[in-house]
Amino acid sequence: MIEDKNQARTALSDLGEFGLIETLTKNFGVHQKSTVKGIGDDAAVLDFGTKKTVVSTDLLIEGVHFDLSYMPLKHLGYKAVIVNLSDIYAMNAEATQITVSIAVSNRFPLEALQDFYDGVAMACKVYGVDLIGGDTTSSNKGMLISITALGVVDNDKVVYRSGAKEHDLLVLTGDIGGAYLGLQVLEREKEVFKVNPQNQPDLEPYSYIVERQLKPEARKDIISLLHNLEVRPTSMIDVSDGLSSEVLHLCKQSGVGCNLYEDKIPLDPTVISTAEEFKIDSTMIALSGGEDYELLFTIAQTDFPKIKGNPNLTVIGHMTAATEGEHLVTRDNTKIAIKARGWNSF
């Protein structure tokens, strides 16, 4: 993390825990009618009426999930929220509230945490969710972030990973592979900077994939789109750990097999050209890369006319009987067993 030596630094010890919380959260408003009481009491109070409540949580560790040498704290705050909201949308639900807990070492002044919370606030505003609580504490291992997201969904609209049926179509939103390659570009430029700190990287040719890594977006729009198209997925999952892992999750929990077609996987031109530059197979990137936060879901074949031609959605395969297994059908029509090669923190 490059610091401005002339920037004012306020030691966290000057504020104390409650002063810190008040300072970081004073500008957060309320976006949701269901938020009865947010920050400022022993617990938040929410009222969801008759809807189902969905909850997801993620833990992000400095040096494992993010590198502050090229991840601006404002971007980190935004991304930390997004990765949690994506799980809520993968349930076909509306994200409504989040809690944010952080642990930081004494190398972080107040101003650094304010940058982080500015990113959190931006995500809350863009996605219409409320920050309703959390915790702050010290760390001797850098920065740790834990975010919990809550959401609501009508009882008859919740979508699980376990509902896919034989002959269902496998559909993917957007395009994939960009986040992983953006990370490779940033890591390469970091090494160049170590050798020559005067060298300023030219990231313009890679702007799309670098943004996919540093400032991803969750697909809230797809939930509205599917509702308007009157399409209810039979199963759904977000693509956070790589396409191959997510396909296998759907197959295992739904008790089906799958044929995934290599030539149908949507790839941005920048992904294809950068994969060639790094001498990596673009299909492998798509299957194993992760952090794209697109949605992967299945629909009944009868719903295909409703999504046909939609630029946000691509049919990339179909579900089969469990006995047929899970396969990638290559461009030369060869079947290869799909193996989970995505992110594994251990």
N, C-alpha and C positions, 0 to 999 in steps of 0.2 A: 504494500500500500504506500503510494507516494504521498507524503505529507507536506503541507505548506508550513515552513518553519515560522512564518510570521503570523499564522492563524492563531487566534486566541484559543487557549485550552483550559477547560474548566474541569478540575479533578472531580470524579464522582463522589469522593469522600466529602466534598464540600456541601453536597446536597443531602446525603443520606438516602436510604431506599425509598421512603415515602415522598421526599422532595423530588427524587429522580422520576418516579412514576408520574407524579403530578406534572412535571415539566414535559415529559415525553408524550403524555396523552391529553394535554389540555385542549388541543385543537381537533380532537376527534368528535364528530357529531354522531347523530343517530339516523340511519337510513331505513330501518325496518320497523314496522308496526309491532312485530313480535318481541322487540326489545323493550321490556318493561323497566328493567334496571340494568345498567351496564357497569362501568368502572366506578368504584367508590364505596362499595359495601363488601360484606364478607363473601358474597356470591352474587353472580348475575342472576337475573330473573327473566325468563322467557315464556311467552305464551304462544303456542303453536296450534291451539284448538284441536281439531280432529285429524290433522295431517301427521304423517310419519316423520320422525326426526332422524336425520342421518349425521354421523359424526366420523371424522377422520383426523388423524394426527401424524405429523412427520417431525423427525429430528435431523437437524443439519449441523455438521461438525466442521469447523475450520481445519483445512488440511486433508479432509476426507471428501466433503461435498462441495467445497468452494475454496478458492485461492484469492486472497485479498490483494495480491500483487497485480491482478488485472480485473477483479470484480469490484466495481465501485459499490460502496455501502448502500447507496440509494437503490441501485439495481438489485442488490442482494435482498433488501427489505421487500421490494416488489416481487421478486422471484420466489422468496420464501412463502409468501401468501399464495401465489399462483399454483405452486405445486400441491398445495392442500386443497384449493378450490377445485382443481382438476378432478380429484377423487370424488368430490361431491357431485359434480356434473356427470361423472361416470355412473352414478346411481339414477340418472335422469331427474335429479333434484335441483332445487334452487338453493344456492349458497346464501346464508343469512348472517352469520356471526363468526368471529374468530377470537381465539385467545393467543397471545404472544408471550412466550417466556424466553428470556435470554440470560446467558452467563458470559461475562467478559473479564479479561485480565486487566491489570492496571495500566496497560499500554493504550487503552481506549479512553479518550476524554469524552466529556458530555457531547461535544460537537460531532464526534464520530457517530454516537448513538442517535443523535438527532437526524443525521443523514439517513441512517438505517430506518428510523421511524417515519421519515418523510416518504421513503419508498413504500413502507407499509400503508401509510395514509393514502398514497396515490392509488394503490391497488384497491383499498377499501372504497374509494370514490368511484373508480372505473367500474368495479364489479358490484357496487351497491351493498357491501357487507359492513357490519358494525364490529369494531374492536370492543370487546366487553370485559376484558380482564387478562390476567397472565401473572408473570412473576419475573423478578430480576434478582440476580445473585452474582457472586464473584467466581472467577475461574482461574486456575493456574495453567490452563491449556489453550489459551486463546479464546475464541468466540464459539459459543454453542447456542443454537436456536431451536426452540420447540414451538410449533404452531398447531393448534387444534382448530378445525373448521367444523361448523355445524350447518345443516341445511334442512329443508322441508320438501316433502313430495306427497302428492295425493296418494291415498292408499292403493288406488288401482293403477298408478303410473310408475311405481318404483321398479327399477330394472336391476337384476342381479347378474352375476357372471354365469349363473347355472341354468339359464332358460333356453339356450340354443338347441335347435332340433335338426335332425338330419334333413338335408336339402335346403336349409336356410342359407341366405347369401351373407358373405362376410364383407363388411363395408368399413372403409377407413376415411377419416376426415383429413383435409389438408394434404401435406406432404411430409415425409420423414427423412431422417438422416442428417438434417442441417445442424442440429444442436451438437451432435458428436463431432462433426467436422469443424464447427466453430471453435470447439474446445481445442482441437488439434492445432488450429491456426494460432490461437492465443498462447498455447504452451510453446509453440515454435518461436513466436515473437518474444516470449519471456526469456528463452534461452539466448536469443540474439541480443536482447537488452543486457543480460548478465555479462556478455563478452564486450559489448560496446554500448554503454549507457547513453552515449550521444546519438545513437541511432534511433530515429523515430519511425515506428512501423507504419506502413501504408496498408490500412485495413479496408480501404474503400472497395476493392474488388470482392471482398468477403463480407460486406456489410450485412447481407441477409442472414448468413449462417452465424456470424458473430452475435447478431441480435437474437437469434434463436437460442443461443447459449446464455447470454447475459440478461435478456429481457423477454422471456417466453410469455405467451398468452394462453390462458385456459379457454376451452371452447364452450363458453356460456351460450354463444350464439347458436350452437348446434341444438341445444335443448329446445330453444324457441323455434328453430327451424323445423325440427321433427314434429313438434306439437302442431305447428301450422300446416304441415304436410299430412297430419293425421297418421303418422307412423310411430308405432311403439316398438322399440327394439326388443328382441327376445332375450338378448344378453348384451352386456356392455362392460368395457374396461378402458382405462386410460393408458396411453402408450408412454410409460415413464421408464421402463426397464428394457426396452427393445422389443420390436415386433414379434420376434420368435417366442420370447417368454410370455407375452400377452396372449398370443394365439394358443399356446399350450395351456395357459390358465383357463381360458374359455372352454377348451376341449375337455380338460380334466374335470372341471366342475359341472359341465353340462352333460358329460358322458357321451361325447361324439368325437368323430375324427374330422379332418379338414384337408382340403386341397387349396393351397395358396399359390397363386400364379405370379411368377417372377416378373413377367412383362406387364403386369397390371399395377405393380407397386408404384405409387406416385413419388417422383423425385424432382426436386427443383433443378434447373440447369446448373446453378452454382454448386449444388451437391455433386453432380456428375463431373463437372470440370475440376473441382477441388479434390475429389476422390482420385481422379487420374493424376493430379499433381502429386498427391501423397502416395501414389501407387497402391491404393487400396480398392478392393472391389466394392462398387457402390451398393450391390445387393447385400453384401455382408454388413455394410454400414447400416442399411435399412433394417436388417434383421437383428442386429446386435447393439446399435448405437445408444438408444435411450434418450431421455430428457426432452422428447419432442412434445409431450403433453397434448397429443391429438387423441381422438376417441376412436376406438375399435369396437364395432358392434355387429350384431347379426339381425337380419330381418327376414320375415317370411317372404317367399318368392312372390306372393300376391301383392306385396307392397312395392315391388320393383318399379312399376310404372310411375309411382309417386316421386321417386328419387332420380329417375332416369334423366341424365343430362344435367343434373345439378352440379355446378362447378366446385362445391364444397365437399362432395361425396364421391368416392370411387369404390366400385365393387372389385375386390381383389381376390375373391375365392368363394368357396361354398363349403358347407359342413357335410360330412359323410357319416356313415356308420362307424361306431367306435372301433370295430374290428378292422377297419381299413387303415387306421392310424392317421398320423399328421404328416403331411408331405408338402414340400415346395416343388411345384412343377416348373422346371427351368424353361428357358426360351427355346431349347431344342427338344422340349417335351419329355425330359427325363425327370423321374420322380426321386427326390432326395428327402430322407426323413428329417423333419424339423427338430433341432435340438436347442435347448435354452442356452443362449450365449450372451444374454444381456447383463446388466449391472448386477453384481453381487458384492455387497459391502464386506463380506467375510472372505 
